[in-house]
Amino acid sequence: MSDFEISVNNAYLDMAKVIQPLLREFEEQHRAHVALHVYDWATAWTEFMKIGLYHHGPVISQTGNSWMGSMIAQNSLRAFSPEEIAQLNGKQSFLAGSWESCLDFDNKHIVAVPWVLDTYLVYYHRDMLEKAGIDEASAFSTLESFDATLQKLQDKGQKYPFVVPADVTSFSNIHTIASWIWGQGGDFTDPEGTRVTLSQPQARQGMKMYYDLYRFMPPKAKDMNVVESWNLFLDRKIAVTVRTPELLFRIKNQEFPATFTSNVGTAVVPGVPLLGGSHLVIWNHLRPEAEEKAIDLVKFLTSAEIELTLLEDVGYIPASLRALARIPSDSIYAAAVQSVRKARPFRHIRMWGLVEEKLAAGLSRIWQALLSAPNPDVNQVIADHLDPIETSLNTTLAQ
């Protein structure tokens, strides 16, 4: 019989093969038995609803940082005491931005601990930029140079040098466009989370700059899912895309020919990149007699040594500052480390899950509309799709 249960979520490989050996190491050190559950990200939220409702199952879970607002609102998470946070070496031992979604809405109690980080990067084919006479060192340094680089690639013969997913089932567009919106001084909501603010001038300017990139995307991209659009880059049919650090791990593991990987360059997304990632939470049905070992497990999993193991075995970027500092500047993950240090998370609001879901679908439909019409009015297309969603969400948020 296990002392308690923990759940983690599958990445781009079977996480059980990665986490189970770590749990065995912990069990040997602490004379504990931990049962592991592995959820797919697509179904994890449903599992969390069951845990919160029935107070049964895992007592520690890996959860996305953007889910925290909805989870806190359910009042089903156990707060960490100041003494327990001290055992984890304190807030100062983790990247500062990763803590924002770990606090309750009164900013009095810590209900999660940062575990791993995620972000978005610019990927490009070096030889394609070189052929167009583009200096890769400055090609993506600003939002304006990003556009100028794609324009030069197009002028030099690449009709469609860029792609991002337009699939309405993907959340990647809200993650990507954040850099453009924040880079222009805009935001998705007000600080209190009572209004969506995408109709404000700064936010609208960032969106206009982002969606103006439709000029560089193949029209067929409007019907492509995430995998299909990603394959355009992997098949060298487009020069530039924006995606998570997953490819870095796959390159490190030599999944592609050397001729391909030697030509792949990475850069920090201009503007203000998104700080994503996962936290560890403890559910409030944890039995008192298991508390000490549960805290020990959180401490074990968030240690610099284990986080560097996860970087090596999964490609997870550490939230631990000690671990981040030990990643060499010439590492394949260097751009990802630079990005998370520059990045910021979404606002920590009660109804962010609803806001994200509605906006993600609307943002994807804008791509589909732009890629379906000749010479579209970008500002008008944005307004047509987002203004009704903003109005509806603001009615809900004001209640």
N, C-alpha and C positions, 0 to 999 in steps of 0.2 A: 504494500500500500504506500502511496506517495505521501510526503509531507504536505505538498501543495503542487499546483499545476501552473504552467506558464504557457502563453501563446505567442508565437511570432508569425510573421507573414512572409509568404514566398516572394523572393525577388526574381531574378532571371535564371535562377537555378533552384534546386531542391534544398531549402534551408534546413531541413532536418539533418542532412549530411554535414552541415556546417555547425549547427548549434548543439547537436547531441554530444559530440566529443567534448565541447566546452562544459556542458552540464555534467558529464562524467567527471571531469576535472574538479568542478565545484563540489560534487557529491563526495569525492574522496577527501577533499580538504575539510568539509564541514559535516561529514557523516549525515548527510541528508539525502532524500530521494525526491527527485523532481520529475513530474510527468510533463511531457512536451506535446503541445498541440500546434499544428502548422495550418494556417488559413491562407487562402488566396486573398489578395487585396480586394478583388471584386466581391467577395462574400464576407470579408472580415466585419464590415459594419453590421450586417445581419446577426453575426455571432455575438458582437458586442451588445446589441440590443437584448439578446437572450440572457447574457451574463448579468446585465444591469437589472433586468426584469425579474429573473428567477434567483439571483444571488447564488449562482451555482456555476462551477467550472473553474477556469483559470483565475488565479488571484493576482497574477502579474501578466500584463499584455503589452505588446508592441503596438503603438497606434500612431497614425500620421499626425503631425503637429497641427494641420489645418482642421482636424476633427475635434480638437480639444474643446472648443466652445460648446459644441453640441453635447459632448460627453459630460462636461462640467454641469451643464444645465440639467442633466438627469440626476445629479446629486448621488452618484453611485461610486465615486472614487474616494479612496482613503487619502487624507492629507499626510504629508511627511512632516515630522516634527523638526524643530530647529536642530535638535541633537542628531537626528538621522541625516539631515543635510550636512552637518558637520562631519559625520562619518564618511560621507561621499566627497570630502575635501572642500565642501562649500561651493557656493555659486560661482566664485571667482575661478574655479578650475575648469569651467565650461565656457564655450563661446557665448558671449553676452546675449546676442540676438536670439539664441536658441531657448532662452529662459522665458521669453515674453508669453508664450502660450502655455507655460507650465504653472502659471498662477491662476487662482480663482478670480472671479470677477471683481472682488473687493481688493485684490492685490494683497491679501493678508496671508493666504495659505498656499503652499506649493503642493500641487496634486500630480505632478509628473516630473520626471528627470530626463534631460536630453540624453539621447543615446547615439544616434547617427544622423548625419546631415545629408541633404540633397540640394541640388541646384541645377541650373541649365547652362550649357556651354555652346559657343559657336564652334561648329566643326566645318572644316574646309579642306579642299584638295590643294595642296601646296603647288603642284605643278600647273594647275589651272590658273591660279593667281599669278604665278611667275610668267606664264605664257602671255597673260594680259598686261604684263608690266606693272603689277600691283605689289607694293611692299607689304608683306604680311604683318610686319611689326605694328603698322598703324592702320591696317585695313578695317579693323572693327573697333577702333579705340573710342569712337563716339557714335551716337545714333545717326548723325549726318554722314560720317565716313562709312558706316554700314551700308547706307543707301547708295553712296557714291561708288563703293566697291562693286556692288551688284550692277550698277549702271555701266561701269567700265567693262565688266565681264560680258554684259549684253552687247555693248558697243563693239567688242572684240570678237563677236561671233557666237557667243553662247546665248541662244534665244531665251532659254529659261534656266537661269543659274541657281535658283533658290526654291526651297519648299519647306513648309511646315504642315502638320496635319490639319485637314479641314473637317474631319469626321465629327459629327455631332455627339458621338458617344465618348469622345476624348475630352479630358480636362486639361490637356497640354496647352491649349490656346490661352486660357486664363493665366496659366503659369508663365507663359512666354511674354504675353503682352504686358504683364506687370512691369517688366524692365522699362518699357517705353512710357507707360503711364507715370511711374514713379520718377523716371528720368526727366520728365517735363514738370515735375512738382505736383502731379495729380495723385488721386487715390481712389479706391473703389468705394469706400464709405467714409462717413465722418468718424472722429475718434470714439464716439459713444456707440457706434453701430446702429444709430437710429435712422440713418438715411444713406442711400446709395448716391454717390456723387460723380458718376461717370459723365453727366451732362455739363460739369463744370469745365471752364475753358482749358485749364492745364491738362486735365484728364483727356478731354476731347482732342487736344493737340497731339498728345502722345499716341492716341488711337489712330489719328489721321496718319501720322508718320509710320506706324506699324502697318496699317492696311494699304498704304501706298505701295507697299512691297508686292502687292498682287501683280504688278507689272512684270515681275521677274519669275512668277510661278506658272508652271504648265497648267492650262485649263483643266486637264484631266485630273488634277490634284483634288478638285472639288468632290470627286467620287471615291477618293482613296482613304482607307483607314490608316491608323498610325503605322502599322507594319509596312503597308504598301508604299507610303510616302517615304518612310525611312529607307526602304530598299532602293529608291531612286538615288540616294546618296551612296549606299553601299555598292551599287552597280555602276557608280561613276557617271550617272546620267545628269546629275546636277552638281554644282560646285560647292554650295553652302547650305547648311541647315542648322537648326538649333535643337538640342536634345540633352537629356540627362547624361551623367558620366558613365552610363552603362558601357558604351563603346570602349572606353579606356580599359576597363576590366577585360573585355573580350580581346582587345589588342594585346594586353599584357599576357594573356593566356594563349597567344599565338593562334587565334581562331581564323586569321586571315593571312593571305600570302604576304611576304615581306615587301613585295612591290606595291601592295596596297597600303600597308600600314606606314611605310616610310614617307608616303605622300600625304598622310592625314595630319592636319594641324588643328590646334585648339586655341580658343581665346575666350576670355571672360566676356559675357554678353554686355554690351554697352548699356548706359543708363544705370539702373539699380537692379541687380539680379535678385531673383527670388531665393529666399532661404527656406527650403523645405526640409523634410527629414522625419525622423521617428523619435518618439519618447517611450519611456517605460512608465506605465501606470500600475498602481496597486488598487484592486477593487476593495470596496469596504466590507465584503463578506469574508475577508481574511480572518482566520481563527487567531485569537490572541496568542496561543501557544506556538504558532508558526511565524509570528511577526519578526522575531530576531533573524531567523534564517532567510526570510523573504528579503529583508533589508540587506543581509549579507549577499544575496544573489544579485540584487540591483547594484551593489557596490562592486561586485566581481565583474558583472557585464559592462559596467561603465568605466572600468579601469583602463588606463592608457594601453596596457599590454593586450587586453582582450580587444579593445577597439582597433589596434593595429593589426591584430589577427584577422578581424573582420574586413579590414581594408585589403589585406592580402588574399583572403579566401572568397570574398564576395564583391569587393570594390566599394564597400560602404565608407563614406568620408566620416572621420571621427568627430564627435562633438567635444571631446576632451581636448583642452588646450595643450596639455602635455603631449598627447598623441599627435596633434596637428604640428607641433613644433619639431617633431621627430621625422616628419616626411621631408625628404631631401628636395631642394629647390629644383633639381633636375629630374625629379620623379615624373612619371607619366601623368600623375594626378596633380601636378603643380598648378595648372589653370583652375582646377576644381577647388583647391585650397585657397587660391587667390579670390575666387568667386565667393565662397562662403564667408570669407572675412569681410567682403564688401557688401554682402547681400543683406536683405531684411525679410522678415516673414510677413504674411498677411496679417491684418489687424485681428486681434483676439476679441471676437464679439460672439454673443450668444447664438445668433442665427446664421453664422457664417456658412454652415453646411448648405442651407437653403439658398443663400445668396450665390455661393459658388456654383451650385448645380444649375440654377436658372441662367446665370451669366455665361457659363461655359457653353451651354447649348446655343445661346444667342450669338456669341462671338464666333462660333464655328459657322453659323448660318450666314454671317457677314462674308466670310471667305467664299462660301458657295455662291452668294449673290454676285460678288465682284468678279468671280471667275466664270460666270455665266453670261455676262453682259459686255458688249463692246463699249469702251470709254465711259465707264460708270462714274457717277458723282459720288466720290468716296464718303464725303461728309453726310450726304443724304442717305446713303445706304446704312451708314452707322446709326443715324438717327432713327430711321425706319425700323430697325431691328432692336435697338437697345432702349429707346425712349419708353415704349410700352412696358418693357420688363422693369425698367427703373421705377416707373409710376406704380406698377403692381407691387413690387417689393417694398417700396416706401410706405404704402398703405399697410402692409403686413408688419413692417418693422416699427411703425408708430403705435401699434396696438399694445 
